């Protein structure tokens, strides 16, 4: 079974939870928004962790970034929008830029509590973000018609990844037993399925409709 959480985008504060069987064709969620125009990650070496301060004129004013708070420890950066806005202005001033795929572990000193972090994002005019870069890895599975054996959460509105919330019996658990140095962990995010990247709900459909799976994950890198 997949347990799916439809979380909210930046500036919203309403959450709803949906529990469905993996193969249930009746799942109804709001379509995600995938922004292919988001600036790509730079090829130059990046700091593993850093802090960046973002300034805006009033609370709740658009920051120019799409955030996914459906994770375990950190808020995930789905995209940084092009154009003139507070995040890009901060990126121009900073030696280290906030980029798609980054993980935000703290907002103005608020950590661990994702709801409190998002409240700070919504209400503060000065935001000091504690950021860690992602690590990426891939695994290959064969479902043989069965569930992959994970519970997940995802942001149904703007999400572009699926968060592993629990690992039960099934192909992922078998992978972990056979590959102890490359285990899938609770909190990891699936960002691609068989090379497909896009809205979270479409990633879920790719998993449901394929037996042979190449899953790409990201997790926060070391501090």
Buried (B, 14 or more C-beta within 10 A) or exposed (E): BBBBBBBBBBEEEEEEEBEBEBEEEEBEBEEBBBBEEBBEBEEEEBEBBBEBEBEBEEEEEEBBBBBBBBBBEBBBBBBBBEEEBBBBBBBEEBEBBBBBBBBBBBBBEBBEEBEEBBBBBBEBEEBBBBBBBBBEEEBEBEBEEEBBBBBBBBBBBBBBBBBBBEBEEBBBBEBBEEEEEEBBEEBBBBBBBBEEBBBBBBBBBBBBEBEEBBBBBBBBBEE
